[in-house]
C-alpha cells in the first residue's frame, strides 16, 4: 500500500475511534461521516450539515462484493447503531466501492455514516474545492487525499427490503 494512503487510513480510523466527524472521499462524492455506532458523533454530523434530526443518515458498509454500480439498501430495522442514525428505525446501507472507504471500514470494524458534504438543501460538491468552508471547518478531520480528483457521480441504486421479504427498487 502506498505510504500516504496507509497514513491517511490510520489517521482517519483514529479520528473515528475517538468519536470525531470526518470529511472523506467516497466512490460517488465527498461525504461527512462518523462511527455509525457512536450517537454523540452522529448528532455532530447533523449539526455540521444543519440537517433535521428526522432525516435519517445513510451508513457505509462493505457488504455486497458483486454490485456493478453504486448501491444503497434500505432495511426495515437497524440493529447495533446509534439512535441518531435513524428516526424511524429503518436504515439505508450504502455499499461502498472505494478502496479508501473499504480500508477505513475494515480497520474500524464498524460502519460509518455517509452523507453528502454540503449544508442541507445545498447542491452536492463534485470536487473538494467546491465544499463550503463551513463544512470543512466544522468537521473534526479532513482526509488529505484526492483533493484534486474529480468525481463523476452516479446516483446509487436504492433497493428497499420490506418486512414481508419482498423488495422495491426506489431509484435505479
DSSP file (Angstrom, degrees, kcal/mol; ACC not computed):
  #  RESIDUE AA STRUCTURE BP1 BP2  ACC     N-H-->O    O-->H-N    N-H-->O    O-->H-N    TCO  KAPPA ALPHA  PHI   PSI    X-CA   Y-CA   Z-CA
    1    1 A X              0   0    0      0, 0.0     5,-0.0     0, 0.0     0, 0.0   0.000 360.0 360.0 360.0 139.3    0.0    0.0    0.0
    2    2 A X     >  -     0   0    0      1,-0.1     4,-2.7     4,-0.1     5,-0.2  -0.320 360.0-125.1 -59.9 141.3    1.2    3.5   -0.8
    3    3 A X  H  > S+     0   0    0      1,-0.2     4,-2.7     2,-0.2     5,-0.2   0.891 108.1  49.1 -59.8 -44.5    2.6    5.2    2.3
    4    4 A X  H  > S+     0   0    0      2,-0.2     4,-2.2     1,-0.2    -1,-0.2   0.903 113.0  48.5 -63.7 -40.2    0.4    8.3    2.0
    5    5 A X  H  > S+     0   0    0      2,-0.2     4,-2.4     1,-0.2    -2,-0.2   0.946 112.2  48.8 -61.8 -49.7   -2.7    6.2    1.6
    6    6 A X  H  X S+     0   0    0     -4,-2.7     4,-2.2     1,-0.2    -2,-0.2   0.912 112.5  47.5 -57.8 -47.1   -1.7    4.0    4.6
    7    7 A X  H  X S+     0   0    0     -4,-2.7     4,-2.5     1,-0.2    -1,-0.2   0.889 111.6  50.4 -64.0 -39.5   -1.0    7.0    6.8
    8    8 A X  H  X S+     0   0    0     -4,-2.2     4,-2.4    -5,-0.2    -1,-0.2   0.884 108.8  51.3 -69.6 -37.5   -4.3    8.7    5.9
    9    9 A X  H  X S+     0   0    0     -4,-2.4     4,-2.7     2,-0.2     5,-0.2   0.941 111.3  48.8 -60.4 -47.0   -6.3    5.5    6.6
   10   10 A X  H  X S+     0   0    0     -4,-2.2     4,-2.3     1,-0.2    -2,-0.2   0.915 112.7  47.0 -60.0 -45.1   -4.6    5.3   10.1
   11   11 A X  H  X S+     0   0    0     -4,-2.5     4,-2.2     2,-0.2    -1,-0.2   0.907 113.7  48.3 -63.4 -41.9   -5.4    9.0   10.8
   12   12 A X  H  X S+     0   0    0     -4,-2.4     4,-2.4     2,-0.2    -2,-0.2   0.924 111.8  47.9 -66.5 -45.5   -9.0    8.6    9.7
   13   13 A X  H  X S+     0   0    0     -4,-2.7     4,-2.8     1,-0.2     5,-0.2   0.909 111.0  52.1 -62.4 -41.8   -9.6    5.4   11.7
   14   14 A X  H  X S+     0   0    0     -4,-2.3     4,-1.5    -5,-0.2    -1,-0.2   0.911 109.9  49.1 -60.4 -42.5   -8.0    7.1   14.8
   15   15 A X  H  <>S+     0   0    0     -4,-2.2     5,-2.7     2,-0.2    -2,-0.2   0.923 112.6  47.7 -63.0 -44.2  -10.3   10.1   14.4
   16   16 A X  H ><5S+     0   0    0     -4,-2.4     3,-1.8     1,-0.2    19,-0.3   0.913 110.2  51.2 -64.2 -43.2  -13.4    7.8   14.0
   17   17 A X  H 3<5S+     0   0    0     -4,-2.8    -1,-0.2     1,-0.3    -2,-0.2   0.805 106.4  56.4 -64.2 -28.2  -12.4    5.7   17.1
   18   18 A X  T 3<5S-     0   0    0     -4,-1.5    -1,-0.3    -5,-0.2    -2,-0.2   0.365 123.3-105.9 -84.1   4.9  -12.1    9.0   19.0
   19   19 A X  T < 5S+     0   0    0     -3,-1.8    -3,-0.2     1,-0.2     2,-0.1   0.719  71.6 147.1  80.6  20.9  -15.7    9.9   18.2
   20   20 A X      < -     0   0    0     -5,-2.7    15,-0.4    -6,-0.2     2,-0.3  -0.469  47.6-121.0 -88.9 159.9  -14.7   12.5   15.6
   21   21 A X        -     0   0    0     -2,-0.1   120,-1.5   117,-0.1   119,-0.6  -0.727  30.6-157.6 -94.0 151.5  -16.5   13.6   12.4
   22   22 A X  E     -Ab  33 141A   0     11,-2.8    11,-2.4    -2,-0.3     2,-0.5  -0.917  20.5-144.0-130.7 155.6  -14.7   13.3    9.1
   23   23 A X  E     +Ab  32 142A   0    118,-2.1   120,-2.7    -2,-0.3     2,-0.3  -0.991  42.9 163.9-113.2 118.8  -14.8   14.8    5.6
   24   24 A X  E     -A   31   0A   0      7,-2.8     7,-3.4    -2,-0.5     2,-0.2  -0.952  39.2-107.4-144.6 155.2  -13.9   12.0    3.3
   25   25 A X  E     -A   30   0A   0     -2,-0.3     2,-0.2     5,-0.2     5,-0.2  -0.586  34.3-176.9 -82.0 144.1  -13.9   10.8   -0.4
   26   26 A X        -     0   0    0      3,-0.6    73,-0.1    -2,-0.2    70,-0.0  -0.629  46.0 -90.8-122.8-173.8  -16.3    8.1   -1.5
   27   27 A X  S    S+     0   0    0     -2,-0.2   125,-0.2    71,-0.1   127,-0.1   0.522 123.3  26.2 -80.1  -3.4  -16.9    6.4   -4.8
   28   28 A X  S    S-     0   0    0      1,-0.5     2,-0.2   125,-0.1   125,-0.1   0.655 128.1 -23.9-116.9 -70.8  -19.5    9.0   -5.7
   29   29 A X  S    S-     0   0    0    123,-0.1    -3,-0.6   125,-0.1    -1,-0.5  -0.814  78.4 -70.9-136.1 175.9  -19.0   12.3   -4.0
   30   30 A X  E     -A   25   0A   0     95,-0.8    87,-1.9    -2,-0.2     2,-0.3  -0.448  55.1-161.8 -68.6 144.9  -17.3   13.7   -0.8
   31   31 A X  E     -AC  24 116A   0     -7,-3.4    -7,-2.8    85,-0.3     2,-0.5  -0.878  22.2-133.8-129.8 160.4  -19.1   12.8    2.4
   32   32 A X  E     +AC  23 115A   0     83,-3.2    83,-1.3    -2,-0.3     2,-0.3  -0.952  44.8 155.8-108.0 132.6  -19.3   13.8    6.0
   33   33 A X  E     +A   22   0A   0    -11,-2.4   -11,-2.8    -2,-0.5     2,-0.3  -0.902  25.7 178.7-151.0 176.9  -19.2   10.8    8.4
   34   34 A X        -     0   0    0     -2,-0.3    79,-2.7   -13,-0.2     2,-0.4  -0.930  57.0 -54.6-163.8 177.3  -18.5    9.3   11.8
   35   35 A X  B >   -D  112   0B   0    -15,-0.4     3,-1.8   -19,-0.3    77,-0.2  -0.569  48.1-144.7 -64.8 119.2  -18.7    5.9   13.6
   36   36 A X  T 3  S+     0   0    0     75,-2.2    46,-2.8    -2,-0.4    49,-0.2   0.525  96.4  57.2 -70.7  -4.6  -22.3    4.9   13.0
   37   37 A X  T 3  S+     0   0    0     74,-0.3     2,-0.8    44,-0.3    -1,-0.3   0.441  87.2  86.6-101.0  -1.0  -22.4    3.3   16.4
   38   38 A X    <>  -     0   0    0     -3,-1.8     4,-2.3     1,-0.2     5,-0.2  -0.856  58.1-168.8-104.3 103.2  -21.5    6.5   18.3
   39   39 A X  H  > S+     0   0    0     -2,-0.8     4,-2.4     1,-0.2     5,-0.2   0.886  85.9  52.4 -61.1 -42.6  -24.6    8.5   19.0
   40   40 A X  H  > S+     0   0    0      1,-0.2     4,-1.5     2,-0.2    -1,-0.2   0.911 111.4  47.1 -61.0 -42.8  -22.8   11.7   20.1
   41   41 A X  H  > S+     0   0    0      2,-0.2     4,-1.6     1,-0.2    -1,-0.2   0.894 110.1  53.3 -66.2 -39.7  -20.7   11.6   16.9
   42   42 A X  H  X S+     0   0    0     -4,-2.3     4,-1.7     1,-0.2    -2,-0.2   0.900 106.3  52.6 -62.0 -40.4  -23.8   11.1   14.8
   43   43 A X  H  X S+     0   0    0     -4,-2.4     4,-1.8     1,-0.2    -1,-0.2   0.856 105.4  55.7 -63.5 -33.9  -25.5   14.1   16.4
   44   44 A X  H  X S+     0   0    0     -4,-1.5     4,-2.9     2,-0.2    -1,-0.2   0.868 101.9  56.8 -65.0 -36.7  -22.4   16.1   15.4
   45   45 A X  H  X S+     0   0    0     -4,-1.6     4,-2.2     1,-0.2    -2,-0.2   0.930 106.4  49.9 -60.4 -44.1  -22.9   15.1   11.8
   46   46 A X  H  X>S+     0   0    0     -4,-1.7     5,-2.4     1,-0.2     4,-1.0   0.914 112.0  48.3 -58.8 -42.6  -26.4   16.6   11.9
   47   47 A X  H  <5S+     0   0    0     -4,-1.8     3,-0.4     2,-0.2    -2,-0.2   0.911 109.1  52.4 -65.9 -42.7  -25.0   19.8   13.4
   48   48 A X  H  <5S+     0   0    0     -4,-2.9    -1,-0.2     1,-0.2    -2,-0.2   0.916 118.6  36.3 -58.8 -44.2  -22.3   20.0   10.7
   49   49 A X  H  <5S-     0   0    0     -4,-2.2    71,-2.9    -5,-0.2    -1,-0.2   0.550 103.6-126.9 -86.5  -8.1  -24.8   19.7    7.9
   50   50 A X  T  <5 +     0   0    0     -4,-1.0     2,-0.4    -3,-0.4    -3,-0.2   0.931  54.7 163.8  56.3  46.1  -27.5   21.7    9.6
   51   51 A X      < -     0   0    0     -5,-2.4    -1,-0.2    -6,-0.2    -2,-0.1  -0.780  43.4-110.3-100.6 135.5  -29.7   18.6    8.9
   52   52 A X    >   -     0   0    0     -2,-0.4     3,-1.8     1,-0.1    -1,-0.1  -0.368  24.8-126.2 -62.2 142.5  -33.1   18.0   10.7
   53   53 A X  T 3  S+     0   0    0      1,-0.3    -1,-0.1    33,-0.0    34,-0.1   0.690 105.9  66.0 -65.9 -18.1  -32.9   15.0   13.1
   54   54 A X  T 3  S+     0   0    0      1,-0.1     2,-0.8    32,-0.1    -1,-0.3   0.470  81.5  86.7 -85.0   1.0  -35.8   13.3   11.4
   55   55 A X  S <  S-     0   0    0     -3,-1.8    -1,-0.1    32,-0.1    -4,-0.0  -0.870  82.7-135.2 -99.9 104.2  -33.8   12.8    8.1
   56   56 A X        -     0   0    0     -2,-0.8     2,-0.3     1,-0.1    30,-0.2  -0.079  12.1-122.2 -59.1 155.1  -32.0    9.6    8.7
   57   57 A X        -     0   0    0     28,-3.0    35,-0.6    27,-0.2     2,-0.3  -0.676  17.9-125.4 -93.8 152.3  -28.3    9.1    7.8
   58   58 A X  E     -fE  92 114B   0     56,-0.8    56,-3.1    -2,-0.3     2,-0.4  -0.718  21.8-144.6 -88.3 147.1  -27.0    6.5    5.4
   59   59 A X  E     -fE  93 113B   0     33,-2.6    35,-3.9    -2,-0.3     2,-0.5  -0.907   6.6-137.1-111.6 148.7  -24.3    4.2    6.7
   60   60 A X  E     +fE  94 112B   0     52,-3.9    52,-1.6    -2,-0.4     2,-0.3  -0.880  31.4 163.1-104.9 131.9  -21.5    2.9    4.5
   61   61 A X  E     -f   95   0B   0     33,-2.3     2,-1.5    -2,-0.5    35,-0.9  -0.996  45.7-120.5-150.1 140.3  -20.5   -0.7    4.8
   62   62 A X        +     0   0    0     -2,-0.3     3,-0.1    33,-0.2    33,-0.1  -0.664  64.4 134.4 -82.1  89.6  -18.5   -3.1    2.7
   63   63 A X        +     0   0    0     -2,-1.5     2,-0.6     1,-0.3    -1,-0.2   0.866  51.4  38.1-112.6 -54.5  -21.4   -5.5    2.2
   64   64 A X    >   -     0   0    0     -3,-0.3     3,-0.8     1,-0.1    -1,-0.3  -0.914  53.7-170.1-115.2 113.6  -22.0   -6.8   -1.3
   65   65 A X  T 3  S+     0   0    0     -2,-0.6    -1,-0.1     1,-0.2    -2,-0.0   0.776  81.1  55.7 -72.5 -27.5  -18.9   -7.6   -3.4
   66   66 A X  T 3   +     0   0    0      2,-0.0    -1,-0.2     0, 0.0     2,-0.1   0.366  68.6 130.4 -93.6   6.2  -20.7   -8.1   -6.7
   67   67 A X    <   -     0   0    0     -3,-0.8     4,-0.1     1,-0.1     3,-0.0  -0.400  41.6-160.8 -63.8 131.1  -22.6   -4.8   -7.1
   68   68 A X  S    S+     0   0    0     -2,-0.1     2,-0.3     2,-0.1    -1,-0.1   0.698  72.6  20.4 -87.6 -22.2  -21.9   -3.3  -10.6
   69   69 A X  S    S-     0   0    0      1,-0.0    87,-0.1    88,-0.0    -1,-0.0  -0.895 109.3 -60.2-138.3 168.2  -23.0    0.2   -9.7
   70   70 A X        -     0   0    0     -2,-0.3    87,-3.0    85,-0.1     2,-0.4  -0.247  62.0-166.1 -51.8 135.9  -23.3    2.3   -6.6
   71   71 A X  E     -Gh  95 157B   0     24,-0.8    24,-3.1    85,-0.3     2,-0.4  -0.989  19.6-176.0-135.5 134.5  -25.9    0.5   -4.4
   72   72 A X  E     -Gh  94 158B   0     85,-3.3    87,-2.6    -2,-0.4     2,-0.4  -0.995  10.4-161.9-127.2 136.9  -27.9    1.5   -1.3
   73   73 A X  E     -Gh  93 159B   0     20,-2.8    20,-3.5    -2,-0.4     2,-0.6  -0.977   7.4-149.4-123.4 128.6  -30.2   -0.9    0.5
   74   74 A X  E     -Gh  92 160B   0     85,-3.4    87,-3.2    -2,-0.4     2,-0.3  -0.864  13.7-165.9 -98.0 122.0  -33.0    0.2    2.9
   75   75 A X  E     -G   91   0B   0     16,-3.3    16,-2.3    -2,-0.6    87,-0.1  -0.821  25.3-127.0-103.8 146.9  -33.7   -2.3    5.7
   76   76 A X  S    S+     0   0    0     -2,-0.3     2,-0.4    85,-0.3    -1,-0.1   0.753  91.6  26.1 -67.3 -23.1  -36.9   -2.0    7.8
   77   77 A X        -     0   0    0     14,-0.1    13,-0.3    13,-0.1     2,-0.2  -0.989  69.7-144.5-146.3 133.7  -35.0   -2.1   11.1
   78   78 A X        -     0   0    0     11,-2.7     2,-0.4    -2,-0.4    12,-0.0  -0.607  14.4-160.8 -91.8 155.5  -31.5   -1.2   12.2
   79   79 A X        +     0   0    0     -2,-0.2     3,-0.1     1,-0.1    -2,-0.0  -0.998  65.3   2.7-136.9 140.8  -29.5   -3.0   14.9
   80   80 A X  S    S+     0   0    0     -2,-0.4     2,-0.3     1,-0.2    -1,-0.1   0.754  95.6 121.7  61.0  29.1  -26.5   -2.0   16.9
   81   81 A X  S    S-     0   0    0      1,-0.1   -44,-0.3     5,-0.0    -1,-0.2  -0.794  73.1 -83.7-116.3 162.4  -26.3    1.5   15.5
   82   82 A X    >   -     0   0    0    -46,-2.8     3,-1.6    -2,-0.3     4,-0.4  -0.352  36.3-124.8 -61.0 142.7  -26.5    4.9   17.2
   83   83 A X  G >  S+     0   0    0      1,-0.3     3,-1.0     2,-0.2     6,-0.2   0.851 108.3  62.6 -57.5 -36.2  -30.1    6.0   17.9
   84   84 A X  G 3  S+     0   0    0      1,-0.2    -1,-0.3   -28,-0.1   -27,-0.2   0.612  84.9  77.0 -69.4 -11.4  -29.4    9.3   16.0
   85   85 A X  G <  S+     0   0    0     -3,-1.6   -28,-3.0     1,-0.2     2,-0.4   0.893 106.1  21.3 -65.7 -38.1  -28.7    7.4   12.7
   86   86 A X    <   -     0   0    0     -3,-1.0     3,-0.3    -4,-0.4    -1,-0.2  -0.984  52.7-164.6-141.5 127.3  -32.4    6.8   12.0
   87   87 A X  S    S+     0   0    0     -2,-0.4    -1,-0.1     1,-0.2   -33,-0.1   0.818  98.8  36.9 -73.8 -32.8  -35.6    8.5   13.3
   88   88 A X  S    S-     0   0    0      2,-0.2    -1,-0.2   -34,-0.1     3,-0.1   0.274 111.3-111.4-107.9  10.8  -37.9    5.7   12.2
   89   89 A X  S    S+     0   0    0      1,-0.3   -11,-2.7    -3,-0.3     2,-0.1   0.214  82.3 116.8  79.0 -12.7  -35.6    2.7   13.0
   90   90 A X        -     0   0    0    -13,-0.3     2,-0.4   -16,-0.0    -1,-0.3  -0.370  52.0-150.6 -75.7 166.7  -35.1    1.8    9.3
   91   91 A X  E     - G   0  75B   0    -16,-2.3   -16,-3.3    -3,-0.1     2,-0.6  -0.997  12.3-149.3-144.5 137.4  -31.6    2.0    7.9
   92   92 A X  E     -fG  58  74B   0    -35,-0.6   -33,-2.6    -2,-0.4     2,-0.6  -0.928  17.9-160.7-105.2 118.1  -30.2    2.8    4.5
   93   93 A X  E     -fG  59  73B   0    -20,-3.5   -20,-2.8    -2,-0.6     2,-0.6  -0.888   5.1-151.3-104.5 122.8  -26.9    1.0    3.9
   94   94 A X  E     -fG  60  72B   0    -35,-3.9   -33,-2.3    -2,-0.6     2,-0.7  -0.828  12.0-141.5 -92.7 118.2  -24.6    2.3    1.2
   95   95 A X  E     -fG  61  71B   0    -24,-3.1   -24,-0.8    -2,-0.6     2,-0.2  -0.725  24.5-142.7 -81.9 117.3  -22.5   -0.4   -0.3
   96   96 A X        -     0   0    0    -35,-0.9   -33,-0.1    -2,-0.7   -32,-0.1  -0.552  27.6-178.8 -89.9 146.5  -19.1    1.2   -0.9
   97   97 A X        +     0   0    0     -2,-0.2     2,-0.4   -35,-0.1     3,-0.1  -0.441  50.2 108.9-134.3  58.1  -16.7    0.6   -3.9
   98   98 A X     >  -     0   0    0      1,-0.1     4,-3.0   -73,-0.0     5,-0.3  -0.991  63.1-141.3-138.2 124.5  -13.9    2.9   -2.9
   99   99 A X  H  > S+     0   0    0     -2,-0.4     4,-2.2     1,-0.2     5,-0.2   0.874 102.3  49.5 -57.1 -41.2  -10.6    1.5   -1.7
  100  100 A X  H  > S+     0   0    0      2,-0.2     4,-2.4     1,-0.2    -1,-0.2   0.958 114.1  44.2 -63.5 -50.7  -10.1    4.2    0.9
  101  101 A X  H  > S+     0   0    0      1,-0.2     4,-2.7     2,-0.2     5,-0.3   0.923 113.0  51.8 -60.2 -45.5  -13.6    3.8    2.4
  102  102 A X  H  X S+     0   0    0     -4,-3.0     4,-2.6     1,-0.2    -1,-0.2   0.913 111.5  46.7 -58.4 -43.6  -13.3    0.0    2.3
  103  103 A X  H  X S+     0   0    0     -4,-2.2     4,-2.4    -5,-0.3     5,-0.2   0.893 112.2  49.7 -69.1 -39.4  -10.0    0.0    4.2
  104  104 A X  H  X S+     0   0    0     -4,-2.4     4,-2.5     2,-0.2     5,-0.2   0.940 114.2  45.3 -62.6 -46.6  -11.2    2.5    6.8
  105  105 A X  H  X>S+     0   0    0     -4,-2.7     4,-2.5     2,-0.2     5,-0.6   0.904 112.1  52.2 -64.3 -41.9  -14.3    0.5    7.5
  106  106 A X  H  <5S+     0   0    0     -4,-2.6    -1,-0.2    -5,-0.3    -2,-0.2   0.934 114.7  41.4 -60.1 -46.8  -12.3   -2.8    7.6
  107  107 A X  H  <5S+     0   0    0     -4,-2.4    -2,-0.2     1,-0.2    -1,-0.2   0.850 115.4  49.5 -73.6 -33.6   -9.9   -1.4   10.1
  108  108 A X  H  <5S-     0   0    0     -4,-2.5    -1,-0.2    -5,-0.2    -2,-0.2   0.870  94.9-146.5 -69.8 -35.8  -12.6    0.4   12.2
  109  109 A X  T  <5 +     0   0    0     -4,-2.5     2,-0.3     1,-0.3    -3,-0.1   0.651  68.2  78.8  77.9  15.3  -14.6   -2.8   12.2
  110  110 A X  S   <S-     0   0    0     -5,-0.6    -1,-0.3     0, 0.0    -2,-0.2  -0.956  86.3 -95.9-146.0 159.9  -17.8   -0.8   12.2
  111  111 A X        -     0   0    0     -2,-0.3   -75,-2.2    -3,-0.1   -74,-0.3  -0.416  34.9-144.8 -73.5 158.1  -19.9    1.0    9.6
  112  112 A X  E     -DE  35  60B   0    -52,-1.6   -52,-3.9   -77,-0.2   -77,-0.2  -0.896  20.2-106.3-119.2 154.5  -19.5    4.8    9.2
  113  113 A X  E     - E   0  59B   0    -79,-2.7     2,-0.4    -2,-0.3   -54,-0.3  -0.435  31.2-161.6 -74.6 155.1  -22.2    7.3    8.4
  114  114 A X  E     + E   0  58B   0    -56,-3.1   -56,-0.8   -81,-0.1     2,-0.3  -0.928  22.3 149.9-142.9 115.1  -22.2    8.7    4.9
  115  115 A X  E     -C   32   0A   0    -83,-1.3   -83,-3.2    -2,-0.4   -58,-0.1  -0.992  53.2 -87.0-142.3 145.5  -24.0   11.9    3.9
  116  116 A X  E     -C   31   0A   0     -2,-0.3     2,-2.1   -85,-0.2   -85,-0.3  -0.113  39.9-113.1 -56.7 147.6  -23.0   14.4    1.2
  117  117 A X  S    S+     0   0    0    -87,-1.9     2,-0.3     8,-0.2    15,-0.3  -0.462  82.8  92.3 -84.7  67.9  -20.5   17.1    2.1
  118  118 A X  S    S-     0   0    0     -2,-2.1     2,-0.2    13,-0.1     6,-0.1  -0.975  83.6 -93.2-150.3 158.5  -22.9   20.0    1.8
  119  119 A X    >   -     0   0    0     -2,-0.3     3,-2.5     4,-0.2   -69,-0.2  -0.513  64.3 -82.5 -70.0 146.1  -25.2   22.0    4.0
  120  120 A X  T 3  S+     0   0    0    -71,-2.9    -1,-0.1     1,-0.3     3,-0.1  -0.239 118.8  18.7 -53.7 131.5  -28.8   20.6    3.9
  121  121 A X  T 3  S+     0   0    0      1,-0.3    -1,-0.3    -3,-0.1     2,-0.2   0.244 102.1 108.1  91.0 -12.9  -30.6   22.0    0.9
  122  122 A X  S <  S-     0   0    0     -3,-2.5    -1,-0.3     1,-0.1    -4,-0.1  -0.602  79.7 -91.1 -93.7 158.0  -27.4   23.0   -1.0
  123  123 A X        -     0   0    0     -2,-0.2    -4,-0.2     1,-0.1    -1,-0.1  -0.321  45.9-102.4 -66.7 150.8  -26.1   21.1   -4.0
  124  124 A X        -     0   0    0     -6,-0.1     2,-0.5     1,-0.1    -1,-0.1  -0.419  35.6-116.0 -70.1 147.9  -23.6   18.3   -3.5
  125  125 A X        -     0   0    0    -95,-0.2   -95,-0.8    -8,-0.2    -8,-0.2  -0.750  21.2-168.7 -91.2 129.1  -20.0   19.1   -4.2
  126  126 A X  S    S+     0   0    0     -2,-0.5    25,-1.7   -97,-0.1     2,-0.3   0.739  76.6  32.9 -86.7 -25.0  -18.3   17.2   -7.1
  127  127 A X  S >  S-     0   0    0     23,-0.2     3,-1.7     1,-0.1     4,-0.5  -0.941  84.8-114.9-131.7 154.9  -14.8   18.3   -6.2
  128  128 A X  G >  S+     0   0    0     21,-0.5     3,-1.8    19,-0.4    20,-0.1   0.872 112.8  59.8 -55.6 -41.4  -13.1   19.0   -2.9
  129  129 A X  G 3  S+     0   0    0     18,-0.5    -1,-0.3     1,-0.3    19,-0.0   0.699  98.9  59.7 -65.3 -17.2  -12.6   22.7   -3.7
  130  130 A X  G <  S+     0   0    0     -3,-1.7     2,-0.3     2,-0.1    -1,-0.3   0.583  78.2 106.2 -84.6 -10.7  -16.4   23.1   -4.1
  131  131 A X  S <  S-     0   0    0     -3,-1.8   -13,-0.1    -4,-0.5    -7,-0.1  -0.544  81.4-111.4 -71.0 130.0  -17.1   22.0   -0.5
  132  132 A X    >>  -     0   0    0     -2,-0.3     4,-2.0   -15,-0.3     3,-0.7  -0.257  15.7-121.8 -65.7 148.9  -18.1   25.1    1.5
  133  133 A X  H 3> S+     0   0    0      1,-0.2     4,-2.8     2,-0.2     5,-0.2   0.806 109.7  65.9 -59.6 -30.6  -15.7   26.3    4.2
  134  134 A X  H 3> S+     0   0    0      2,-0.2     4,-1.2     1,-0.2    -1,-0.2   0.911 106.2  41.4 -60.5 -42.5  -18.4   26.0    6.8
  135  135 A X  H X> S+     0   0    0     -3,-0.7     4,-1.9     2,-0.2     3,-0.5   0.950 114.8  51.1 -67.5 -49.5  -18.4   22.2    6.3
  136  136 A X  H 3< S+     0   0    0     -4,-2.0    -2,-0.2     1,-0.2    -1,-0.2   0.858 114.5  44.2 -57.5 -36.7  -14.6   22.0    6.1
  137  137 A X  H 3< S+     0   0    0     -4,-2.8    -1,-0.2    -5,-0.2    -2,-0.2   0.712 111.5  52.5 -82.8 -21.1  -14.2   24.0    9.3
  138  138 A X  H << S+     0   0    0     -4,-1.2    -2,-0.2    -3,-0.5    -1,-0.2   0.801  90.6  83.0 -88.1 -30.0  -16.9   22.2   11.3
  139  139 A X  S  < S-     0   0    0     -4,-1.9  -117,-0.1     1,-0.1     3,-0.1  -0.362  77.2-133.0 -71.3 157.8  -15.8   18.6   10.8
  140  140 A X  S    S+     0   0    0   -119,-0.6     2,-0.4     1,-0.2  -118,-0.2   0.800  85.8  22.2 -81.1 -29.9  -13.0   17.3   13.2
  141  141 A X  E     -b   22   0A   0   -120,-1.5  -118,-2.1  -129,-0.0     2,-0.5  -0.995  60.6-157.8-144.9 134.3  -10.8   15.7   10.5
  142  142 A X  E     -b   23   0A   0     -2,-0.4  -118,-0.2  -120,-0.2     2,-0.1  -0.954  29.2-122.2-110.9 120.9  -10.5   16.3    6.7
  143  143 A X        -     0   0    0   -120,-2.7     2,-0.1    -2,-0.5  -134,-0.0  -0.411  16.8-145.0 -62.2 133.2   -9.0   13.4    4.7
  144  144 A X        +     0   0    0     -2,-0.1     2,-0.3  -140,-0.1    -1,-0.1  -0.147  65.9  89.5 -98.4  37.7   -5.9   14.6    3.0
  145  145 A X  S    S+     0   0    0      1,-0.1  -120,-0.1    -2,-0.1    -2,-0.0  -0.927  81.2  15.5-127.6 154.6   -6.2   12.5   -0.2
  146  146 A X    >   +     0   0    0     -2,-0.3     3,-1.1     1,-0.1   -18,-0.3   0.678  68.0 140.4  63.7  22.9   -7.9   13.0   -3.6
  147  147 A X  T 3  S+     0   0    0      1,-0.2   -18,-0.5   -20,-0.1   -19,-0.4   0.790  76.9  45.2 -66.5 -25.7   -8.4   16.8   -3.2
  148  148 A X  T 3  S+     0   0    0    -20,-0.1    -1,-0.2   -21,-0.1     2,-0.2   0.397  92.1 106.3 -97.3   2.6   -7.6   17.2   -6.9
  149  149 A X    <   -     0   0    0     -3,-1.1     2,-0.6    -4,-0.0   -21,-0.5  -0.569  62.7-140.0 -84.5 146.0   -9.7   14.4   -8.1
  150  150 A X        -     0   0    0     -2,-0.2     2,-0.3   -23,-0.1   -23,-0.2  -0.922  14.6-141.6-105.7 124.5  -13.0   15.0   -9.9
  151  151 A X        -     0   0    0    -25,-1.7     2,-0.8    -2,-0.6  -123,-0.1  -0.655   5.0-155.5 -83.4 137.2  -15.8   12.7   -9.1
  152  152 A X        -     0   0    0     -2,-0.3  -123,-0.1  -125,-0.2    -1,-0.1  -0.769  30.1-150.6-106.3  83.0  -18.1   11.6  -11.8
  153  153 A X        -     0   0    0     -2,-0.8     2,-0.4  -125,-0.1  -125,-0.1  -0.230  20.1-173.7 -66.1 139.8  -21.0   10.9   -9.5
  154  154 A X        -     0   0    0   -127,-0.1   -84,-0.1  -125,-0.0  -125,-0.1  -0.994  31.6-117.2-127.3 122.7  -23.6    8.3  -10.4
  155  155 A X        -     0   0    0     -2,-0.4     2,-0.1     1,-0.1   -85,-0.1  -0.277  35.4-111.3 -58.6 143.3  -26.5    8.1   -8.1
  156  156 A X        -     0   0    0    -85,-0.1     2,-0.3     1,-0.1   -85,-0.3  -0.457  25.4-110.8 -75.6 149.4  -26.7    4.8   -6.2
  157  157 A X  E     -h   71   0B   0    -87,-3.0   -85,-3.3    15,-0.2     2,-0.5  -0.643  34.7-147.1 -71.0 134.3  -29.5    2.4   -7.0
  158  158 A X  E     -hI  72 171B   0     13,-2.3    12,-2.5    -2,-0.3    13,-1.4  -0.942  16.5-175.4-113.7 122.5  -31.8    2.3   -3.9
  159  159 A X  E     -hI  73 169B   0    -87,-2.6   -85,-3.4    -2,-0.5     2,-0.6  -0.958  11.2-153.4-115.6 130.5  -33.5   -1.0   -3.0
  160  160 A X  E     -hI  74 168B   0      8,-3.0     8,-2.2    -2,-0.5     2,-0.5  -0.918   6.0-152.0-106.6 120.8  -36.0   -1.2   -0.1
  161  161 A X  E     - I   0 167B   0    -87,-3.2   -85,-0.3    -2,-0.6     6,-0.2  -0.796  16.6-147.6 -89.2 128.8  -36.3   -4.5    1.6
  162  162 A X    >   -     0   0    0      4,-3.2     3,-1.7    -2,-0.5   -86,-0.0  -0.556  23.7-112.1 -95.6 161.2  -39.8   -4.9    3.1
  163  163 A X  T 3  S+     0   0    0      1,-0.3    -1,-0.1    -2,-0.2     4,-0.0   0.734 116.2  61.3 -63.9 -22.5  -40.7   -6.9    6.2
  164  164 A X  T 3  S-     0   0    0      2,-0.1    -1,-0.3     1,-0.0     3,-0.1   0.186 121.7-105.3 -90.4  18.3  -42.6   -9.5    4.1
  165  165 A X  S <  S+     0   0    0     -3,-1.7     2,-0.2     1,-0.3    -2,-0.1   0.630  85.7 118.4  68.3  16.7  -39.3  -10.3    2.3
  166  166 A X        -     0   0    0      2,-0.0    -4,-3.2     0, 0.0     2,-0.3  -0.589  49.2-150.1 -97.8 171.3  -40.3   -8.5   -0.9
  167  167 A X  E     -I  161   0B   0     -6,-0.2     2,-0.4    -2,-0.2    -6,-0.2  -0.973   8.3-153.6-141.8 159.0  -38.3   -5.6   -2.2
  168  168 A X  E     -I  160   0B   0     -8,-2.2    -8,-3.0    -2,-0.3     2,-0.8  -0.975  19.0-132.1-128.2 143.3  -38.9   -2.4   -4.3
  169  169 A X  E     +I  159   0B   0     -2,-0.4   -10,-0.2   -10,-0.2     3,-0.1  -0.871  25.8 177.8 -93.3 111.3  -36.4   -0.5   -6.4
  170  170 A X  E     +     0   0B   0    -12,-2.5     2,-0.3    -2,-0.8   -11,-0.2   0.779  69.5   9.2 -86.5 -28.6  -36.8    3.1   -5.4
  171  171 A X  E      I  158   0B   0    -13,-1.4   -13,-2.3     1,-0.1    -1,-0.3  -0.969 360.0 360.0-153.1 135.6  -34.1    4.5   -7.7
  172  172 A X              0   0    0     -2,-0.3   -15,-0.2   -15,-0.2    -1,-0.1   0.375 360.0 360.0-125.4 360.0  -32.2    3.0  -10.5
